[in-house]
Amino acid sequence: MTAGAGARFAEVMAATAPHGLAPLSGSFPGVGIAGYSLSGGVGLLSRKYGFAADNVLSAEIVTPDGEIRMASAQENPELFWALRGAGSNFGVVTSLTMRVFPIVEVLGGSIEIDLRVSPQAGQVWREWAMQQGRDMMTAAAICSAPTSAEDLPAFLRGIHQLRIQVAWSGGTELGRAEVARLEHALVAAGAEFASSIDVVPFARTGEIFAEPDEPHSYGSEAFFLPELGEQTMVDLIEASTPDRVPTFTVIGLRLLGGAMAKAPETANALGHREATWLFSVLSPLNESEETPLPHHLTIAGELGASEIGDVLLGRSLNFTFRSLDAKEIASAFEPDDLTRLRSLRDHFDPHRVMLAQFAV
């Protein structure tokens, strides 16, 4: 599949669905394919097929010298290595050729739980998620807001909710059995919940995470974790209670591993493949705000004082929404890869035409 860099996944999904094919899109079909894929791309099928960047076959790019170049395993292979993981720091990408996969539908949806009533549900989901194979994508969002937030709709004020998301791409009956196992475990733990999991066409998978259709500004922090301990889950739920957040806050946890842990046939610049979890903290920003509210760093800092801080592998650029300094950006890459990226930048952009993410 080849698409212009400005294409969004919703357009790609509409074009591939009639042929029984699906791209490695993420939770929101409205994002552009280029930025998402070249910065990694953790998608609904990534545990089965790898990061989106692993499945980019070639790219057309206008480099800072004004030349149009093709980058692939055979043509400009060093540039191809760098683009897949370091984004479009070496020029303006104008098209991508990517693999698509024979997926027509998934068993997907969400389970919603009121943490004020069932705080134990987070541990139940965590234990179930760690037992899942490559056909299962699962994530959880801990959503909370202060009761005094007059700028929010009434139904969001004081919320403290766990939203479990799943997308199963294997046999439907096997998937239903796995979902039933999770639901039975929740019942056994005394948790109350509402489930909307069912078979959906892949082109409608944006409904699984139910993210807003309209653009909005967000601030977020995001890190790769090697593990998610039992105490960490407790800390996250306690750190996000309505009396401890100043605005609507979403703590996200996404299960990684599977095919993402395996190096692709053609190497790329993505780091931290040993990570098994992606952890993020997100809130909407007002029009006048350019950086996340301090409580994002406060939540991350509180966890940094516990077991998370000692084992953070590095930052996820895909899910970090704010300006980063050189040290923060460097943490997204392996040290040797960062050195190689800087050397390639000297080669392709000696006059610093591009504002590179890994500038020092």
VENJO-V896421 format. One record per residue. SS is DSSP state (H for helix, E for strand, - for the rest). PHI is phi in degrees with one decimal (* if undefined). Layout:
ss=<SS/SS>
phi=<PHI/PHI>
//
This chain:
ss=<-/E/E/E/-/-/-/E/H/H/H/H/H/H/H/H/H/-/-/-/-/E/-/-/-/-/-/-/-/-/-/E/H/H/H/H/H/H/-/-/-/-/-/-/-/H/H/H/H/-/-/H/H/H/H/E/E/E/E/E/E/E/E/-/-/-/-/E/E/E/E/E/-/-/-/-/H/H/H/H/H/H/H/H/H/H/-/-/-/-/E/E/E/E/E/E/E/E/-/-/E/-/-/-/E/E/E/E/E/E/E/E/E/E/-/-/-/-/-/-/H/H/H/H/H/H/H/H/H/-/-/-/-/-/-/E/E/E/E/E/E/E/E/E/-/-/-/-/-/-/-/-/-/H/H/H/-/-/-/E/E/E/E/E/E/E/E/E/-/-/-/H/H/H/H/H/H/H/H/H/H/H/H/H/H/H/H/H/-/-/-/-/-/E/E/-/-/E/E/E/E/H/H/H/-/H/H/H/H/-/-/-/-/-/-/-/-/E/E/E/E/E/E/E/E/-/-/-/-/H/H/H/H/H/H/H/H/H/H/-/-/H/H/H/-/-/-/-/E/E/E/E/E/E/E/-/-/H/H/H/H/-/-/-/-/-/-/-/-/-/-/-/-/-/-/-/E/E/E/E/E/E/E/E/-/-/-/-/-/-/-/-/-/H/H/H/H/H/H/H/H/H/H/H/-/-/H/H/H/H/H/E/E/E/E/-/-/-/-/-/E/-/-/-/-/H/H/H/H/H/-/-/-/-/H/H/H/H/H/H/H/H/H/H/H/H/H/H/-/-/-/-/-/-/-/-/-/-/-/->
phi=<*/-118.8/-143.3/-65.7/-63.1/-83.3/-66.7/-104.4/-62.8/-59.3/-69.0/-63.8/-63.6/-66.1/-79.2/-89.2/-56.4/-61.9/-99.8/72.7/-123.6/-140.6/-86.4/-86.8/-78.4/-98.3/-78.7/-127.2/-65.9/-79.9/-79.1/-75.4/-70.6/-72.7/-60.6/-61.7/-72.9/-77.7/-95.8/132.9/85.5/-92.9/-108.1/-68.2/-111.6/-70.5/-67.0/-92.1/-122.4/100.3/-60.9/-58.5/-60.4/-68.1/-112.0/-80.8/-94.6/-166.1/-143.5/-99.0/-142.6/-96.2/-80.5/-57.1/-83.1/87.0/-85.4/-90.7/-126.1/-99.7/-122.2/-156.2/-63.9/-100.0/-121.7/51.4/-63.1/-67.9/-64.3/-62.9/-58.9/-71.0/-59.1/-86.5/139.4/-101.1/68.3/-94.2/-75.0/-107.4/150.4/-106.9/-76.4/-109.0/-161.8/-130.7/-111.5/-133.0/-72.3/-124.1/-131.2/-76.8/-123.5/-101.1/-149.7/-134.6/-90.0/-147.2/151.2/-138.2/-121.8/-107.8/-135.9/-83.2/-70.5/-68.4/-99.9/-131.2/-65.0/-73.7/-64.2/-60.1/-68.5/-61.6/-63.0/-56.9/-66.0/-66.5/-61.2/-68.3/-97.7/-84.2/-91.1/-70.2/-74.8/-106.6/-96.9/-144.4/-145.5/-142.3/-120.3/-97.1/-104.9/-149.3/-157.3/-69.2/-67.8/-90.7/-76.3/-71.0/-79.9/-101.5/-59.3/-57.3/-71.6/-95.8/-67.6/78.5/-67.9/-146.0/-128.2/-105.8/-114.1/-91.4/-112.8/-136.3/-145.1/-103.7/-109.0/-92.9/-61.0/-60.3/-66.4/-63.2/-64.3/-61.3/-66.1/-67.0/-64.0/-62.0/-62.8/-64.6/-65.6/-64.6/-65.6/-64.9/-61.9/-62.5/-85.7/81.3/-86.1/-99.0/-155.9/-127.3/-116.9/-125.5/-80.9/-161.2/-73.4/-132.7/-59.9/-59.2/-63.3/-106.8/-68.9/-61.6/-71.0/-63.5/-93.6/49.3/-78.7/-59.1/-76.8/-91.4/-62.2/-153.9/-85.7/-132.9/-116.8/-156.2/-117.8/-150.0/-138.9/-90.0/-120.1/-78.2/-160.3/-126.3/-76.2/-60.9/-67.8/-62.2/-62.3/-62.1/-61.1/-63.3/-67.8/-69.0/-72.2/-111.9/-64.6/-54.6/-80.1/-116.0/-118.2/-87.0/-155.3/-58.0/-134.9/-123.7/-95.9/-107.5/-132.4/-123.1/-74.5/-104.0/75.2/62.2/-66.1/-68.1/-80.1/-98.0/-64.1/-71.2/-57.3/-109.8/-60.5/-140.9/-88.9/-62.0/-109.4/62.4/-67.5/-75.3/-63.1/-113.1/-141.6/-113.9/-116.1/-142.2/-130.7/-137.1/-145.8/-68.6/-108.0/-76.3/-59.0/-84.3/-92.9/-118.1/-128.2/-64.1/-64.6/-56.2/-68.3/-59.9/-70.0/-64.8/-62.1/-62.8/-68.6/-61.6/-71.3/-63.4/-78.7/-106.7/-72.1/-64.9/-60.3/-79.9/-125.5/-55.7/-86.3/157.2/-92.1/-95.8/-71.4/-58.5/-112.6/-97.6/-116.8/-174.6/-71.9/-118.5/-88.3/-60.9/-66.6/-64.8/-66.0/-58.2/-68.3/-78.2/-122.1/-70.6/-53.5/-66.2/-67.8/-64.0/-61.2/-65.3/-63.6/-65.7/-64.8/-67.3/-63.9/-59.5/-75.3/-86.6/-139.5/-64.2/-96.0/56.6/-71.0/-88.1/-90.7/-78.4/-63.6/-102.3/-64.0/-127.3>
//
